[in-house]
Amino acid sequence: MQSFLKKTVYAGLTLFALGSLATISSTTANANAKRHVTTKHVAKKAKKVKHTKKRTKVTANYYKVHFAENAAYAKSTGIVSIMNKPGRLGNAKIVAGKETMRRLAKSNLPQNVFHVYGMAKTNTGLYYAHVVTLGGKYRGWIYVGKNDFRYNLDNMTKNTGLEATKTLRYGATPSNVNVKISEKLWTYPKFSRYNARVVSHKKASYIKDDFKVESAVYNTRGWLYYYVQDTKKKSVNGWIFNGNTKALEVKKAKKKTTTKPTDNKQTQTTPTTSTYTLVFKYNGNFVSTKIVNLSDLSVSGTPVVTADSISKFIPSNYQVTSDANAINTDGPIVNNGAAVINLAPVPATRLNIVLKQKDTGAVLNPSSDLVATLNQVGQDLLNQKVVLNGQSVNGDAVKTILSNRGLLSIDQSKLSTIGAGTLQFVDIDAAKVDASNPTVTLYYR
């Protein structure tokens, strides 16, 4: 029995030992497994961590541009594409690729010159020009550097998408030449301005008339255009390709020679006068041409064309514009040269306001308090330069000012009319302002 107990105890101890070993082994295995799982989990977390640089969202502000009539044009450099929106904005698409832009850069066709009519600046400091070719084929946005160019295209950064150019260069004006024309007249040579169009007069009304050549220009292709004036109809004038004209008369100035009695009886020739042509325009439309002597433009012995040197030749009621491109010469100030001068009307400095009844034309006499308000309206018109000598008054601008002053309707008790109720503003006299007696007539009904 003792033997049996010894065996039993031994077996129990053996099982206990084995169980303990099993427990220890299991614990060790679990610990190892947990370590393995923990390590794997940490490694997986580390894999998910990403260090990305935060990108600034690109936005743009848009601006109007303010160029002189002949200074709003540019050529492609061939190194930047045109996009349908400023290129850094999302989802911008190519309108004209670099290959197309290289072709346009090499072209001398006037329809491939770009008209610049808008500007955008991104919040990253980049500038884009809004452009369209004068032929109308390509339109979009193109990168032009880091400079504000809204007042001067020459401010565009060099070696970007565009460079400023001129669509026309002025040539010597033929002297005393009358022509017949065979095609329609244009407001500008075709494809030389974004707003060039056929003149509004019907071709049949002037095609048989004689015209006088008053100015001459070359386009980017080297084609010569004449500015012609109908010799009978003052309102009919415009530009035409010289190949569509036929000269009727060319009068050349002859050198006069006079012989004066001298001891050696030599013949002396009086010197010919050197002349220069001044072409005056307002908003691109012809105002007048003056042919002057070079000596009249001389300053300290050298002929120059400045606002001061040409002041006595400027048409009445006009002044030279203040922008940088007001005066455009065709080269050195020499005999047979020409300059185109951009003008602006002179604003009125005083003003009369007259009220009339629309249907009868009768003058309405305002009460004293209404006179005070009308004087304020007049001052508003002068301050905003709405009234310009020799020009029609802008009716929309006047209506806005009347609205601000509460005068779109006037109680009849404040006028010289009989009856109750109010009279409503309906119209403005469209006649050009007389500089000697500047008056704005308002009609009420």
Legacy VTK file of the C-alpha trace (Angstrom):
# vtk DataFile Version 3.0
C-alpha trace
ASCII
DATASET POLYDATA
POINTS 445 float
0.000 0.000 0.000
2.838 2.297 0.819
4.199 1.402 -2.538
0.881 2.307 -4.127
0.779 5.623 -2.245
4.315 6.436 -3.240
3.429 5.769 -6.895
0.281 7.836 -6.586
2.096 10.720 -4.967
4.828 10.456 -7.524
2.346 10.415 -10.345
0.528 13.383 -8.842
3.747 15.298 -8.477
4.661 14.407 -12.005
1.293 15.625 -13.348
1.559 18.752 -11.215
4.990 19.406 -12.559
3.867 18.814 -16.099
0.859 21.031 -15.518
3.080 23.741 -14.124
5.399 23.419 -17.054
2.434 23.586 -19.392
1.185 26.688 -17.632
4.587 28.328 -17.779
5.001 27.372 -21.416
1.528 28.690 -22.209
2.211 31.948 -20.379
5.517 32.392 -22.145
3.912 31.626 -25.484
1.100 34.088 -24.836
3.560 36.757 -23.784
5.626 36.154 -26.919
2.479 36.245 -29.009
1.349 39.496 -27.433
4.758 41.034 -28.034
4.577 39.920 -31.642
1.082 41.345 -32.112
1.968 44.616 -30.391
5.075 45.083 -32.514
3.137 44.363 -35.691
0.376 46.799 -34.690
2.836 49.615 -33.975
4.529 49.007 -37.302
1.173 49.265 -39.074
0.395 52.565 -37.353
3.749 54.025 -38.322
3.005 53.134 -41.947
-0.179 55.238 -41.921
1.516 58.457 -40.791
2.033 60.880 -43.739
3.869 64.203 -43.686
2.322 66.385 -46.474
3.035 70.052 -47.139
-0.126 72.138 -46.927
-0.843 73.785 -50.293
-2.311 77.275 -50.607
-5.480 77.361 -52.697
-4.909 79.631 -55.707
-7.489 82.363 -56.233
-7.527 85.404 -58.522
-8.759 88.982 -58.529
-9.835 90.493 -61.847
-9.251 94.061 -63.043
-10.173 96.361 -65.914
-7.301 97.701 -68.008
-6.865 101.311 -69.121
-4.836 101.752 -72.303
-4.716 104.398 -75.002
-6.511 103.377 -78.206
-3.309 102.355 -79.980
-1.572 100.845 -76.945
-3.749 97.824 -76.122
-2.032 95.305 -78.383
0.626 92.625 -77.970
2.440 89.844 -79.838
2.982 86.294 -78.686
6.531 85.423 -77.623
5.888 81.773 -78.452
6.893 80.423 -75.038
3.628 80.374 -73.049
0.295 78.728 -73.827
-3.111 80.400 -73.630
-5.509 78.901 -71.083
-9.258 79.198 -70.635
-8.648 80.685 -67.154
-5.589 82.024 -65.300
-3.325 78.973 -65.510
-2.760 78.311 -61.792
-6.465 78.003 -61.078
-7.874 74.502 -60.905
-8.965 72.652 -64.050
-7.487 75.253 -66.438
-7.397 73.963 -70.009
-5.167 74.885 -72.928
-6.766 77.053 -75.613
-3.649 77.556 -77.761
-0.532 75.463 -77.077
3.106 76.486 -77.380
3.361 75.261 -80.974
0.448 77.505 -81.963
1.893 80.404 -79.987
5.275 80.009 -81.736
3.485 80.208 -85.082
1.617 83.348 -84.018
4.883 84.889 -82.803
6.451 84.494 -86.257
3.366 85.740 -88.131
3.073 89.288 -89.489
-0.657 88.918 -90.226
-2.609 91.661 -88.411
-5.338 89.218 -87.377
-2.772 87.324 -85.268
-2.016 90.303 -83.013
-3.602 90.110 -79.546
-5.910 92.715 -78.046
-5.448 92.870 -74.255
-8.712 93.696 -72.503
-8.406 92.403 -68.945
-6.008 91.517 -66.125
-5.994 88.958 -63.320
-3.708 88.706 -60.296
-3.497 85.489 -58.291
-3.024 85.405 -54.535
0.469 84.015 -55.264
1.461 87.268 -57.004
1.274 86.148 -60.654
-0.333 88.285 -63.392
-2.347 87.081 -66.374
-3.616 88.993 -69.406
-7.084 88.406 -70.891
-6.597 88.430 -74.659
-8.191 87.781 -78.010
-6.610 87.806 -81.442
-7.873 90.564 -83.727
-9.079 87.832 -86.044
-11.115 86.422 -83.137
-9.749 82.854 -83.399
-7.974 82.577 -80.028
-9.272 83.943 -76.729
-8.175 83.258 -73.145
-5.653 83.973 -70.389
-1.865 84.071 -70.656
0.857 84.452 -68.033
2.770 87.759 -68.278
4.892 87.882 -65.129
4.834 89.553 -61.727
4.165 93.215 -62.617
0.912 95.176 -62.670
0.340 96.216 -66.305
-3.233 97.533 -66.215
-2.127 101.054 -67.299
0.847 100.175 -69.493
1.560 96.970 -71.436
5.278 97.766 -71.373
5.175 96.790 -67.682
4.654 93.116 -68.580
7.641 91.022 -67.471
10.075 90.314 -70.297
10.307 86.776 -71.694
6.840 85.754 -70.539
3.793 85.219 -72.746
3.404 88.580 -74.510
5.258 91.695 -75.588
3.643 95.052 -76.379
3.387 96.012 -80.036
1.750 98.562 -82.351
-0.712 97.468 -85.010
-0.049 100.510 -87.232
2.832 102.800 -88.101
2.194 106.129 -89.719
3.560 106.996 -93.120
3.994 110.272 -94.945
0.660 111.708 -96.033
0.327 112.152 -99.805
0.033 115.858 -100.574
-3.140 117.110 -102.290
-4.265 113.702 -103.560
-7.857 112.994 -104.532
-8.966 109.411 -105.165
-11.859 107.269 -106.256
-12.551 104.242 -104.059
-13.820 100.801 -105.063
-14.575 99.200 -101.659
-16.287 100.011 -98.379
-14.713 102.377 -95.866
-13.649 101.178 -92.408
-13.519 102.982 -89.072
-9.927 101.650 -88.790
-7.814 99.556 -91.137
-9.153 95.994 -90.950
-7.654 93.950 -88.072
-5.805 96.971 -86.679
-8.199 97.629 -83.776
-10.488 95.339 -81.773
-13.469 97.526 -82.737
-12.615 98.097 -86.421
-15.753 97.829 -88.528
-17.284 98.999 -91.780
-18.567 102.591 -91.502
-22.299 102.942 -90.918
-22.973 104.870 -94.135
-24.336 102.812 -97.012
-21.709 102.088 -99.642
-24.012 103.225 -102.452
-24.235 106.703 -100.894
-20.516 107.458 -101.308
-18.879 104.941 -103.662
-19.065 107.327 -106.659
-17.770 110.371 -104.766
-14.289 111.885 -104.861
-12.233 111.576 -101.671
-9.240 113.473 -100.375
-6.414 111.519 -98.738
-5.710 112.996 -95.295
-3.529 110.383 -93.584
-1.610 107.189 -94.323
-0.570 104.158 -92.254
1.085 100.771 -92.712
-0.233 97.670 -90.958
1.883 94.813 -89.581
1.998 93.223 -93.030
3.282 96.428 -94.616
0.046 97.146 -96.441
-0.688 100.835 -96.944
-4.045 102.305 -95.891
-5.386 105.813 -96.514
-7.668 107.864 -94.324
-9.978 109.584 -96.802
-12.580 112.331 -96.531
-15.525 112.688 -98.915
-15.033 116.033 -100.686
-18.787 116.738 -100.634
-20.144 114.941 -97.554
-18.317 115.961 -94.370
-19.781 113.068 -92.368
-18.384 110.410 -94.723
-14.803 109.423 -93.975
-12.793 106.369 -93.048
-9.898 104.055 -93.888
-9.355 102.076 -97.077
-6.589 99.861 -98.456
-4.653 101.927 -100.988
-4.998 99.090 -103.512
-8.717 99.881 -103.565
-8.169 103.509 -104.550
-7.411 105.197 -107.842
-5.629 108.538 -107.853
-7.465 111.316 -109.686
-5.099 114.167 -109.171
-1.617 114.641 -107.804
-0.424 118.175 -107.370
3.250 118.461 -106.672
4.656 121.617 -105.202
7.038 123.262 -107.638
10.200 124.901 -106.519
10.054 128.603 -107.240
13.160 130.302 -108.557
13.762 133.989 -108.553
16.565 135.855 -110.228
17.992 138.807 -108.416
20.301 141.301 -110.023
23.827 140.672 -108.800
27.243 141.559 -110.041
27.897 138.055 -111.340
24.284 137.538 -112.453
23.903 134.215 -110.598
20.462 132.587 -110.284
19.320 132.074 -106.692
16.675 129.573 -105.576
14.375 130.254 -102.633
14.499 127.358 -100.148
11.471 125.025 -99.944
9.547 124.852 -96.675
9.747 121.643 -94.625
6.333 120.521 -93.402
4.957 118.109 -90.839
1.470 116.582 -90.515
-0.510 116.552 -87.266
-3.496 114.183 -87.234
-5.888 114.796 -84.323
-8.261 112.085 -83.081
-10.764 111.611 -80.283
-11.685 108.067 -79.203
-10.027 106.826 -82.389
-12.220 109.004 -84.622
-10.743 111.632 -86.886
-11.118 115.246 -85.709
-8.828 117.236 -88.028
-5.468 117.344 -89.786
-3.028 120.251 -89.669
0.002 120.542 -91.939
2.485 122.813 -90.208
5.994 124.059 -90.840
8.783 122.267 -89.011
9.982 125.671 -87.876
6.666 126.079 -85.987
7.559 123.007 -83.919
11.097 124.124 -83.172
12.235 124.320 -79.551
15.780 125.663 -79.087
16.407 125.036 -82.762
15.160 121.418 -82.755
11.673 120.407 -83.971
9.722 118.439 -81.345
6.127 117.287 -81.017
4.908 117.860 -77.476
1.686 119.106 -75.929
3.320 122.541 -75.620
4.816 122.738 -79.116
1.515 121.817 -80.815
-0.789 123.731 -78.436
-1.651 126.447 -80.974
-2.727 123.800 -83.530
-5.055 121.786 -81.257
-8.715 121.998 -82.398
-10.955 124.170 -80.235
-12.699 122.536 -77.263
-10.055 119.767 -77.107
-6.888 119.078 -75.158
-4.143 116.449 -75.465
-4.879 113.396 -73.310
-2.723 112.905 -70.238
-1.788 109.264 -70.891
1.694 108.166 -71.951
0.580 107.320 -75.495
-1.101 110.622 -76.309
1.360 111.536 -79.085
2.508 108.945 -81.620
5.148 109.849 -84.200
6.302 107.844 -87.206
9.972 108.446 -86.422
12.249 111.505 -86.208
10.570 114.902 -86.571
11.627 115.566 -90.163
10.139 116.864 -93.414
7.075 114.880 -94.559
6.797 113.195 -91.162
3.545 112.749 -89.280
2.176 112.346 -85.760
-1.185 111.200 -84.459
-2.362 113.042 -81.365
-5.100 111.607 -79.132
-7.409 114.279 -77.762
-9.917 114.624 -74.947
-12.716 117.204 -74.811
-12.298 120.118 -72.442
-14.764 119.850 -69.504
-17.131 122.777 -68.994
-16.313 125.009 -66.040
-19.770 126.576 -65.689
-23.259 125.360 -66.498
-26.863 126.467 -66.986
-29.704 124.023 -66.313
-33.002 124.618 -68.056
-36.254 122.722 -67.384
-38.811 122.336 -70.176
-42.135 120.595 -70.683
-41.639 117.737 -73.146
-44.768 118.084 -75.268
-44.983 121.868 -75.518
-41.355 122.922 -75.105
-42.467 125.529 -72.576
-39.839 126.626 -70.077
-40.581 125.610 -66.493
-39.687 128.140 -63.799
-38.481 126.419 -60.608
-39.146 127.735 -57.134
-36.259 129.131 -55.086
-35.685 125.927 -53.098
-35.732 123.881 -56.332
-33.203 126.292 -57.861
-30.845 125.477 -54.970
-31.186 121.749 -55.657
-30.643 122.266 -59.405
-27.456 124.191 -58.609
-26.261 121.127 -56.705
-27.077 118.960 -59.736
-25.061 121.329 -61.930
-22.085 121.113 -59.574
-22.338 117.304 -59.621
-22.248 117.343 -63.445
-19.158 119.569 -63.445
-17.362 117.586 -60.739
-17.947 114.305 -62.562
-16.955 115.900 -65.914
-20.223 114.811 -67.503
-20.508 118.078 -69.472
-17.770 118.426 -72.110
-17.463 121.351 -74.484
-18.496 120.444 -78.016
-19.895 117.018 -76.988
-23.375 115.650 -76.351
-24.203 115.085 -72.692
-24.411 111.525 -71.385
-28.118 111.084 -70.569
-27.586 108.044 -68.315
-25.070 109.952 -66.181
-27.491 112.860 -65.840
-30.349 110.537 -64.880
-28.203 108.959 -62.149
-27.401 112.366 -60.677
-31.064 113.442 -60.809
-32.009 110.210 -59.018
-29.432 110.884 -56.297
-30.866 114.380 -55.824
-34.490 113.173 -55.843
-35.410 114.993 -59.073
-36.692 112.191 -61.295
-40.106 113.572 -60.398
-40.959 117.141 -59.393
-44.129 118.333 -57.670
-45.912 120.875 -59.889
-46.181 123.239 -56.940
-42.438 123.832 -57.363
-42.836 124.687 -61.067
-44.709 127.296 -63.054
-47.433 124.833 -64.050
-51.071 124.712 -63.099
-52.379 121.495 -61.646
-51.770 118.900 -58.992
-49.450 115.930 -59.056
-45.913 115.591 -60.322
-43.980 115.814 -63.575
-41.605 112.986 -64.480
-38.158 113.341 -66.038
-38.303 111.859 -69.574
-35.441 113.163 -71.699
-32.387 115.381 -72.177
-31.442 117.637 -75.062
-28.975 115.681 -77.200
-27.411 118.752 -78.844
-23.684 119.276 -78.419
-22.679 121.617 -75.636
-21.874 125.152 -76.756
-18.611 126.136 -75.065
-19.608 129.809 -75.035
-22.906 129.051 -73.264
-22.834 125.522 -71.780
-26.429 124.467 -71.116
-28.149 121.221 -70.188
-31.877 121.109 -70.977
-33.996 118.596 -69.033
-37.453 117.602 -70.256
-40.315 116.670 -67.930
-43.819 115.423 -68.673
LINES 1 446
445 0 1 2 3 4 5 6 7 8 9 10 11 12 13 14 15 16 17 18 19 20 21 22 23 24 25 26 27 28 29 30 31 32 33 34 35 36 37 38 39 40 41 42 43 44 45 46 47 48 49 50 51 52 53 54 55 56 57 58 59 60 61 62 63 64 65 66 67 68 69 70 71 72 73 74 75 76 77 78 79 80 81 82 83 84 85 86 87 88 89 90 91 92 93 94 95 96 97 98 99 100 101 102 103 104 105 106 107 108 109 110 111 112 113 114 115 116 117 118 119 120 121 122 123 124 125 126 127 128 129 130 131 132 133 134 135 136 137 138 139 140 141 142 143 144 145 146 147 148 149 150 151 152 153 154 155 156 157 158 159 160 161 162 163 164 165 166 167 168 169 170 171 172 173 174 175 176 177 178 179 180 181 182 183 184 185 186 187 188 189 190 191 192 193 194 195 196 197 198 199 200 201 202 203 204 205 206 207 208 209 210 211 212 213 214 215 216 217 218 219 220 221 222 223 224 225 226 227 228 229 230 231 232 233 234 235 236 237 238 239 240 241 242 243 244 245 246 247 248 249 250 251 252 253 254 255 256 257 258 259 260 261 262 263 264 265 266 267 268 269 270 271 272 273 274 275 276 277 278 279 280 281 282 283 284 285 286 287 288 289 290 291 292 293 294 295 296 297 298 299 300 301 302 303 304 305 306 307 308 309 310 311 312 313 314 315 316 317 318 319 320 321 322 323 324 325 326 327 328 329 330 331 332 333 334 335 336 337 338 339 340 341 342 343 344 345 346 347 348 349 350 351 352 353 354 355 356 357 358 359 360 361 362 363 364 365 366 367 368 369 370 371 372 373 374 375 376 377 378 379 380 381 382 383 384 385 386 387 388 389 390 391 392 393 394 395 396 397 398 399 400 401 402 403 404 405 406 407 408 409 410 411 412 413 414 415 416 417 418 419 420 421 422 423 424 425 426 427 428 429 430 431 432 433 434 435 436 437 438 439 440 441 442 443 444
